[in-house]
Amino acid sequence: MKLSALVIHVDGRAMDLGDLLAVARAEARRRHGFKGGRILVKEILYVPSLDVYVALYQAPDVGGGRSEEAG
């Protein structure tokens, strides 16, 4: 599994941790082209100077159209 990061911009409305996790997982699936698969969000950090959240996550390695975890 590779460790990756993505930035989540908050548009003024308050978001709770569950919302941030859902956004991080959905964006990671879209970014890596997964329809399913396990996205493990390791950490969500708030960067106050930029007013953004950074999500660190692990996604399964994909080779030949199948995840390596699937065997």
C-alpha positions in Angstrom: 0.0 0.0 0.0 1.2 3.5 -0.8 0.7 6.5 1.4 -0.9 9.5 -0.3 -2.3 12.8 0.6 -5.1 15.1 -0.6 -6.3 18.5 0.3 -9.9 19.2 1.3 -11.1 22.8 1.0 -13.9 23.8 3.3 -16.3 26.3 1.8 -17.4 28.1 5.0 -19.8 25.5 6.4 -18.7 23.5 9.4 -17.8 19.9 8.6 -17.5 17.2 11.3 -15.0 14.4 11.2 -17.4 12.0 9.6 -18.0 14.4 6.7 -14.2 14.8 6.2 -13.7 11.0 6.3 -16.4 10.5 3.6 -15.0 13.2 1.4 -11.4 11.8 1.8 -12.5 8.2 0.9 -14.6 9.3 -2.0 -11.9 11.5 -3.5 -9.3 8.8 -3.0 -11.4 6.2 -4.8 -12.0 8.7 -7.6 -8.3 9.6 -7.8 -7.2 5.9 -8.0 -10.1 4.7 -10.1 -11.5 2.2 -7.5 -15.1 1.2 -7.5 -14.6 -0.6 -4.3 -11.5 -1.5 -2.3 -10.4 -0.4 1.1 -9.2 3.2 1.5 -7.6 3.6 5.0 -7.5 7.2 6.1 -4.6 7.4 8.5 -4.8 11.0 9.6 -6.7 14.2 8.9 -4.9 17.4 9.8 -6.1 21.0 9.8 -3.8 23.7 8.4 -5.1 26.9 9.9 -2.9 29.3 7.9 -4.4 27.9 4.6 -7.9 27.0 6.0 -7.7 23.5 4.6 -7.7 19.9 5.8 -5.1 17.4 4.6 -6.0 13.8 4.6 -3.3 11.1 4.6 -4.5 7.8 3.4 -3.4 4.4 2.2 -4.9 2.8 -0.9 -4.2 -0.7 -2.2 -1.6 -1.0 -5.0 -3.2 -1.7 -8.3 -1.6 -3.9 -10.9 -3.3 -5.2 -14.1 -6.7 -3.9 -13.1 -6.8 -5.8 -9.8 -5.7 -4.7 -6.4 -2.7 -6.6 -5.0 -4.7 -7.3 -1.8 -7.4 -9.1 -3.7 -4.8 -11.8 -4.6 
